[in-house]
């Protein structure tokens, strides 16, 4: 079974921070049946990405899309 929380913490978050796009945090959250990644920016703004039913590679694509 895939551990999305661990994947986001170990791989997605460092990538987003290293990309120099003012991201300071990325956290996986499960809210009922919905799975999201909450991205926090330097200025305090947040962006929520829906990653429900995603494989880890699909999660990566969804998190990066539109940033």
TIMI-2910 file (N, C-alpha, C, CB; in pm, 1 decimal, decimal comma, always signed):
<rs>
+----------+----------+----------+----------+----------+----------+----------+----------+----------+----------+----------+----------+------+
!      n_x !      n_y !      n_z !     ca_x !     ca_y !     ca_z !      c_x !      c_y !      c_z !     cb_x !     cb_y !     cb_z ! resn !
+----------+----------+----------+----------+----------+----------+----------+----------+----------+----------+----------+----------+------+
!    +84,2 !   -119,7 !     +0,0 !     +0,0 !     +0,0 !     +0,0 !    +87,9 !   +125,0 !     +0,0 !    -95,4 !     +0,4 !   +122,7 !  Unk !
!    +47,3 !   +223,0 !    -75,7 !   +122,3 !   +347,0 !    -86,8 !    +99,5 !   +434,9 !    +36,1 !    +82,7 !   +422,0 !   -214,4 !  Unk !
!   +204,7 !   +497,0 !    +83,7 !   +193,8 !   +589,8 !   +195,2 !   +210,7 !   +731,9 !   +141,7 !   +299,6 !   +558,1 !   +305,6 !  Unk !
!    +99,1 !   +794,4 !   +109,6 !   +102,6 !   +926,8 !    +48,6 !   +159,3 !  +1032,3 !   +143,2 !    -36,7 !   +967,1 !     +4,5 !  Unk !
!   +127,5 !  +1023,2 !   +270,6 !   +178,1 !  +1121,2 !   +367,8 !   +330,6 !  +1118,4 !   +372,2 !   +120,3 !  +1093,4 !   +508,5 !  Unk !
!   +387,1 !   +999,3 !   +376,0 !   +532,6 !   +985,0 !   +378,5 !   +594,3 !  +1032,9 !   +246,9 !   +571,5 !   +838,6 !   +405,2 !  Unk !
!   +530,9 !  +1000,8 !   +134,5 !   +581,3 !  +1042,7 !     +4,2 !   +585,5 !  +1195,0 !     -8,0 !   +495,0 !   +983,7 !   -106,9 !  Unk !
!   +478,0 !  +1261,3 !    +35,9 !   +473,7 !  +1407,4 !    +29,4 !   +582,2 !  +1467,2 !   +118,3 !   +334,6 !  +1460,0 !    +71,4 !  Unk !
!   +597,9 !  +1415,0 !   +239,4 !   +697,3 !  +1468,2 !   +333,2 !   +840,6 !  +1447,4 !   +283,2 !   +680,3 !  +1402,4 !   +470,1 !  Unk !
!   +869,5 !  +1328,5 !   +230,0 !  +1006,6 !  +1295,3 !   +190,9 !  +1046,2 !  +1344,8 !    +51,8 !  +1024,9 !  +1147,5 !   +196,6 !  Unk !
!   +949,5 !  +1353,3 !    -40,4 !   +984,2 !  +1381,3 !   -179,1 !   +918,0 !  +1507,1 !   -236,0 !   +947,1 !  +1264,2 !   -263,4 !  Unk !
!   +787,8 !  +1520,1 !   -223,0 !   +718,3 !  +1633,9 !   -283,3 !   +755,2 !  +1766,0 !   -216,5 !   +568,1 !  +1612,9 !   -275,7 !  Unk !
!   +752,6 !  +1768,0 !    -84,8 !   +783,0 !  +1891,4 !    -11,8 !   +923,8 !  +1942,1 !    -40,9 !   +766,6 !  +1869,0 !   +137,7 !  Unk !
!  +1028,7 !  +1858,2 !    -30,0 !  +1163,2 !  +1908,1 !    -63,2 !  +1175,4 !  +1956,2 !   -208,2 !  +1265,8 !  +1799,1 !    -37,9 !  Unk !
!  +1108,9 !  +1889,1 !   -301,1 !  +1113,0 !  +1930,4 !   -440,9 !  +1050,4 !  +2068,6 !   -458,4 !  +1040,7 !  +1827,7 !   -529,2 !  Unk !
!   +934,5 !  +2090,0 !   -398,4 !   +866,9 !  +2218,8 !   -410,5 !   +948,4 !  +2331,3 !   -348,0 !   +729,7 !  +2212,4 !   -345,6 !  Unk !
!  +1010,7 !  +2304,3 !   -234,8 !  +1093,5 !  +2405,3 !   -169,1 !  +1217,5 !  +2434,7 !   -253,7 !  +1134,6 !  +2358,5 !    -27,2 !  Unk !
!  +1280,8 !  +2331,7 !   -306,9 !  +1401,9 !  +2348,3 !   -388,3 !  +1373,0 !  +2416,7 !   -521,6 !  +1466,6 !  +2212,9 !   -413,6 !  Unk !
!  +1249,4 !  +2412,3 !   -567,7 !  +1213,6 !  +2471,7 !   -697,2 !  +1214,0 !  +2624,2 !   -694,2 !  +1077,0 !  +2422,7 !   -740,5 !  Unk !
!  +1233,2 !  +2681,1 !   -576,2 !  +1244,3 !  +2826,4 !   -561,2 !  +1119,4 !  +2899,1 !   -611,9 !  +1367,5 !  +2877,2 !   -635,8 !  Unk !
!  +1000,8 !  +2848,1 !   -573,7 !   +873,8 !  +2911,0 !   -611,5 !   +798,5 !  +2958,7 !   -487,8 !   +786,5 !  +2812,9 !   -692,1 !  Unk !
!   +874,4 !  +2989,7 !   -383,0 !   +823,1 !  +3046,0 !   -257,9 !   +732,1 !  +2951,5 !   -180,0 !   +748,6 !  +3172,2 !   -287,1 !  Unk !
!   +747,8 !  +2820,8 !   -199,6 !   +674,5 !  +2722,2 !   -120,2 !   +752,2 !  +2698,4 !     +8,6 !   +653,8 !  +2588,2 !   -199,6 !  Unk !
!   +680,3 !  +2700,7 !   +122,2 !   +745,4 !  +2674,8 !   +250,8 !   +697,9 !  +2545,9 !   +316,4 !   +721,2 !  +2790,2 !   +344,4 !  Unk !
!   +586,0 !  +2489,3 !   +268,0 !   +536,2 !  +2365,5 !   +327,5 !   +442,2 !  +2294,7 !   +231,4 !   +464,8 !  +2393,9 !   +460,4 !  Unk !
!   +435,8 !  +2164,0 !   +243,3 !   +340,2 !  +2081,3 !   +169,9 !   +302,7 !  +1965,7 !   +260,9 !   +399,5 !  +2030,1 !    +32,7 !  Unk !
!   +173,2 !  +1948,3 !   +283,4 !   +124,7 !  +1848,7 !   +379,3 !    +10,7 !  +1768,8 !   +317,9 !    +78,5 !  +1916,4 !   +510,5 !  Unk !
!    +18,1 !  +1637,1 !   +332,7 !    -90,1 !  +1548,6 !   +289,9 !   -193,9 !  +1543,1 !   +401,7 !    -36,5 !  +1404,9 !   +255,2 !  Unk !
!   -321,4 !  +1554,2 !   +364,6 !   -430,1 !  +1544,8 !   +462,2 !   -541,2 !  +1457,9 !   +405,1 !   -484,2 !  +1685,7 !   +499,5 !  Unk !
!   -602,2 !  +1379,4 !   +491,5 !   -718,5 !  +1300,2 !   +451,4 !   -837,9 !  +1354,2 !   +528,9 !   -696,9 !  +1145,7 !   +478,2 !  Unk !
!   -938,5 !  +1400,6 !   +455,1 !  -1058,4 !  +1458,2 !   +514,5 !  -1178,3 !  +1377,3 !   +467,7 !  -1073,9 !  +1608,9 !   +477,0 !  Unk !
!  -1220,8 !  +1283,2 !   +550,7 !  -1327,2 !  +1192,6 !   +508,8 !  -1278,8 !  +1106,5 !   +394,6 !  -1453,2 !  +1270,3 !   +467,7 !  Unk !
!  -1348,0 !  +1114,1 !   +280,9 !  -1307,4 !  +1037,3 !   +162,8 !  -1213,0 !  +1115,0 !    +72,1 !  -1429,3 !   +995,0 !    +84,1 !  Unk !
!  -1193,6 !  +1242,5 !   +100,5 !  -1109,0 !  +1326,8 !    +15,7 !   -965,3 !  +1329,2 !    +66,0 !  -1164,6 !  +1469,1 !     +9,7 !  Unk !
!   -871,9 !  +1316,2 !    -27,0 !   -729,4 !  +1325,3 !     +3,7 !   -675,1 !  +1449,2 !    -65,3 !   -651,9 !  +1196,6 !    -41,5 !  Unk !
!   -603,5 !  +1532,1 !    +10,1 !   -551,4 !  +1655,6 !    -46,6 !   -405,2 !  +1675,6 !     -8,4 !   -634,9 !  +1775,0 !     -0,5 !  Unk !
!   -337,8 !  +1759,3 !    -85,7 !   -207,7 !  +1812,2 !    -47,0 !   -226,4 !  +1962,4 !    -34,4 !    -93,7 !  +1774,7 !   -151,5 !  Unk !
!   -197,7 !  +2014,6 !    +85,0 !   -209,2 !  +2157,3 !   +112,0 !    -69,7 !  +2218,8 !    +99,2 !   -270,7 !  +2184,0 !   +254,4 !  Unk !
!    -53,8 !  +2309,9 !     +3,6 !    +73,7 !  +2375,9 !    -22,5 !    +67,1 !  +2516,3 !    +36,3 !   +105,6 !  +2380,2 !   -175,9 !  Unk !
!   +166,5 !  +2551,5 !   +117,4 !   +171,8 !  +2683,1 !   +180,3 !   +287,1 !  +2762,6 !   +121,1 !   +187,1 !  +2670,7 !   +333,9 !  Unk !
!   +257,7 !  +2888,3 !    +88,3 !   +355,4 !  +2976,1 !    +26,1 !   +412,2 !  +3075,1 !   +127,1 !   +292,7 !  +3050,5 !    -91,1 !  Unk !
!   +524,4 !  +3134,0 !    +92,8 !   +596,6 !  +3226,6 !   +177,7 !   +508,1 !  +3338,5 !   +231,3 !   +712,0 !  +3285,0 !   +102,0 !  Unk !
!   +421,9 !  +3394,2 !   +150,6 !   +335,1 !  +3503,8 !   +192,3 !   +217,5 !  +3460,4 !   +278,2 !   +284,0 !  +3574,8 !    +72,5 !  Unk !
!   +202,7 !  +3330,2 !   +301,8 !    +94,1 !  +3279,3 !   +385,5 !    -22,2 !  +3219,7 !   +308,3 !    +43,3 !  +3388,3 !   +471,4 !  Unk !
!    -23,9 !  +3237,8 !   +178,1 !   -130,3 !  +3180,2 !    +97,3 !   -118,0 !  +3028,9 !    +88,9 !   -129,0 !  +3240,3 !    -42,0 !  Unk !
!   -229,2 !  +2963,7 !    +61,7 !   -227,9 !  +2818,5 !    +47,0 !   -296,5 !  +2779,9 !    -83,5 !   -297,2 !  +2749,9 !   +167,5 !  Unk !
!   -261,3 !  +2663,5 !   -130,6 !   -323,5 !  +2606,0 !   -249,2 !   -351,1 !  +2459,7 !   -217,6 !   -232,3 !  +2621,9 !   -377,4 !  Unk !
!   -471,2 !  +2413,3 !   -247,0 !   -510,6 !  +2275,8 !   -216,8 !   -520,7 !  +2196,7 !   -346,1 !   -645,0 !  +2271,8 !   -139,8 !  Unk !
!   -454,9 !  +2081,0 !   -347,7 !   -459,0 !  +1991,1 !   -463,0 !   -529,6 !  +1862,3 !   -422,1 !   -315,2 !  +1961,4 !   -516,7 !  Unk !
!   -628,0 !  +1820,6 !   -499,3 !   -699,4 !  +1696,4 !   -473,0 !   -616,8 !  +1580,0 !   -527,8 !   -842,2 !  +1698,9 !   -536,6 !  Unk !
!   -581,5 !  +1486,0 !   -439,4 !   -502,4 !  +1370,1 !   -480,7 !   -575,0 !  +1238,8 !   -449,2 !   -365,2 !  +1372,2 !   -411,6 !  Unk !
!   -706,8 !  +1246,4 !   -436,1 !   -786,5 !  +1127,2 !   -409,1 !   -768,1 !  +1025,5 !   -521,2 !   -935,6 !  +1163,5 !   -393,1 !  Unk !
!   -749,6 !   +901,7 !   -485,3 !   -735,7 !   +788,9 !   -578,8 !   -610,2 !   +795,7 !   -664,8 !   -855,9 !   +782,6 !   -668,5 !  Unk !
!   -516,6 !   +885,7 !   -633,7 !   -394,0 !   +898,6 !   -712,9 !   -290,5 !   +794,7 !   -672,9 !   -335,4 !  +1038,4 !   -697,4 !  Unk !
!   -217,4 !   +745,7 !   -772,6 !    -94,4 !   +672,5 !   -745,2 !     +9,0 !   +777,6 !   -705,8 !    -47,0 !   +585,8 !   -870,6 !  Unk !
!   +127,3 !   +735,4 !   -665,6 !   +229,2 !   +832,3 !   -625,1 !   +276,3 !   +917,0 !   -742,9 !   +348,1 !   +760,5 !   -562,1 !  Unk !
!   +286,7 !   +858,9 !   -860,8 !   +328,4 !   +937,2 !   -977,3 !   +218,7 !  +1035,4 !  -1017,2 !   +362,8 !   +844,3 !  -1095,9 !  Unk !
!    +93,2 !   +995,4 !  -1007,4 !    -18,5 !  +1084,8 !  -1037,0 !    -26,2 !  +1196,4 !   -932,9 !   -151,3 !  +1006,2 !  -1041,5 !  Unk !
!     +1,1 !  +1163,9 !   -806,8 !     +5,6 !  +1264,3 !   -701,4 !   +110,8 !  +1369,4 !   -735,0 !    +35,6 !  +1199,1 !   -564,6 !  Unk !
!   +226,1 !  +1325,7 !   -779,9 !   +333,0 !  +1418,7 !   -817,3 !   +288,8 !  +1512,0 !   -928,1 !   +457,5 !  +1342,4 !   -860,8 !  Unk !
!   +225,9 !  +1456,5 !  -1029,3 !   +177,4 !  +1536,8 !  -1140,9 !    +73,4 !  +1637,5 !  -1093,9 !   +118,4 !  +1447,0 !  -1249,9 !  Unk !
!    -21,6 !  +1592,0 !  -1014,6 !   -129,1 !  +1679,8 !   -967,6 !    -77,0 !  +1791,3 !   -878,7 !   -233,2 !  +1599,4 !   -892,4 !  Unk !
!    +21,0 !  +1761,9 !   -794,6 !    +76,4 !  +1863,9 !   -705,3 !   +151,9 !  +1969,8 !   -785,7 !   +170,0 !  +1799,3 !   -600,5 !  Unk !
!   +226,6 !  +1929,8 !   -886,7 !   +307,2 !  +2023,6 !   -964,2 !   +225,9 !  +2103,6 !  -1066,1 !   +416,5 !  +1949,1 !  -1035,2 !  Unk !
!   +116,2 !  +2045,9 !  -1111,6 !    +36,3 !  +2110,4 !  -1216,0 !    -16,4 !  +2246,6 !  -1169,7 !    -80,9 !  +2019,6 !  -1256,7 !  Unk !
!     +8,9 !  +2347,3 !  -1249,8 !    -43,6 !  +2480,1 !  -1222,1 !    +39,7 !  +2566,0 !  -1130,0 !   -175,7 !  +2467,4 !  -1165,4 !  Unk !
!   +151,2 !  +2513,2 !  -1081,3 !   +236,7 !  +2594,4 !   -996,1 !   +334,3 !  +2666,3 !  -1084,7 !   +310,2 !  +2509,1 !   -889,5 !  Unk !
+----------+----------+----------+----------+----------+----------+----------+----------+----------+----------+----------+----------+------+
</rs>
